[in-house]
Amino acid sequence: MNTKTTPRKATHALAGAVALAITLAAGSSYALETNPNHYSAEHSGKVHDATPWLTLVRSDTLMGTKVVGSDNEKIGNIDDLVIDRGTGRIVFAVVGHGGILSIGEDLFATEYSRMTYYPTLERFEINMTKEQADRQVEFLPENWKDLGHSDWMDEFNEFMSDEDTKLYGGVNLANGKTHEVEGTITDVKRLENGDTEDVIVTVETKDGDSREVILGPSWYIMGLDSAPTVSDTIELVAAKHDGRMIAIEAKIAGRDIKLRDSDGKVQWKMDSRETPRYVLLSDLIGRDVEIGGTTSGEIQSAVVETSSGRVAFFGFDPNENLFGLADEISLVPWSEFNITPDLTIWSNSDDETFSGALAMPEDLGTMKTKRSLQNAYSPFSEDVPNFEVQKYEDRSDTSSKTWDRTGEAWNKNSKLTTMFADGKKVKLKGDFIRTDTVELHNGAITATTILLNTDDGEQQVILGPTWYIENQEMDIDWGDEVRVVGRKTTIDGKTYIAAWNLEDPKTSWTLWNDTTPAWVD
């Protein structure tokens, strides 16, 4: 018998073109859907350990995509996506369900982080059942201006932390030591900071000093009529908060910008209903783009990185004969554009910079890694974003547990892994019936399981997270006797057995080393 011990430092190696094929009685093969964050059947080498593969999809492909619930029942289809005007992150997906051919259907908005997109199946999966979907708060707004006035937005905001106080200081920020800064703006940058994005200006003072000051979140600051641009004059009063210089008052090119009210509260909180943070993606497609104050083209499409739920690029369609790129759609990073409350889209860059934009490839599948995206970001002197995956907070649980939908729930010290590591040791054997997948907790990536016919009846055994098991050579024939050494635990009131060692007549596999699973570094 050959023995295969899976080394901990090679957990992402691909074993072949078919990662997990188990022959059934009829002679056919069962192949599991691949998690797009970790593996593609087109890839024949090793997946980068530190960075998951990217999945870029055009917005017109996502609109109308089927949404399937955790009970494998169809819930509906994607009707629209709600975007943060600053970061470009998809905050909500609007799902249409019920009705016939979209007639008479209801709409509800759900956090995008509850969903996972599977490109080979051309569908989203969401961790709610069809019955739960029927009980969702109805999505009411038909106009982007009403996004801040809806019941579902109020419900969402109840759970939002007071991030503005943490990031930009409280109402007493101006009562401490303040600094006056006056000079010329030499740089304007947008820097992600948690769930928001700061606008930071670099000011060269009359004394030749250079100071960096944070004005506020980009969705608000860059939507103002007096949004900062390079070479503008600026006068501001700032104070330190958590080691950062935060603007309290500012005047740009002689025009006041509202940063705080008379009580010291940040203005974007006060104006949130009049200056919506969010916008429907469909309302951006077809909009004109202003470069240097002149309409220079339009937004033809958006390109979404589906794992992180982030608009990576706009497909920019330049005006005829503009810098010689007529009829060629260019990839322009989301962060190159600013979106005002009236949905004017403009850029600080010039025509020459846009002329270096990469043409949108026919196949976005050629852009799977951060390195492959560099050519699209470098003409704009930008670094490729991290495309970090959003986390879903299960608010139905008062303990507010957070589970990462791409696999952090399976990490070495996660609660899920610890529960199995501390479980009771068990041994069993049985004849192989089939493989399945199971979601052990809302928001945790699915696990691959095998079903065995034992002396005590049918028994389901967990092998590990699906993305990992799919990448191992595990060919088990129907009827093979399989021996398992594992551990048993209870999750959400249900008992599970996880395999530490697995053995069939041909091969054996080591899936855990004592209390450490093989899929972690």
Secondary structure, 3 states (H helix, E strand, C coil): CEEEECCHHHCCCCCCCCCCEEECCCCCEEECCCCCCCCCCCCCCCCCCCCCCCCEEEHHHHCCCEEECCCCCEEEEEEEEEEECCCCEEEEEEEEECCECCECCEEEEEEHHHEEEECCCCEEEECCCHHHHHCCCECCCCCHHHHHHCHHHHHHHCCCCCHHHHHHCCCCHHHCCEEEEEEEEEEEEEEEECCEEEEEEEEEECCCCEEEEEEEEHHHHCCCCCCCCCCCEEEEEEEEECCEEEEEEEEECCEEECCECCCCCEHHHHCCCCCCCEEEHHHCCCCEEEECCEEEEEEEEEEEECCCCEEEEEEEEECCCHHHCCCCCEEEEHHHEEECCCCCEEECCCHHHHHCCEECCCCHHHCCCHHHHHHHHHHHCCCCCCCCCCEEECCCCCCCCEEECCCHHHCCCCHHHHHHHCCEEEEEEEEEEEEEEECCCCCCCCEEEEEEEECCEEEEEEEEEHHHHCCCCCCCCCCCEEEEEEEEEEECCEEEEEEEEEECCCEEEECEECCEECCCC
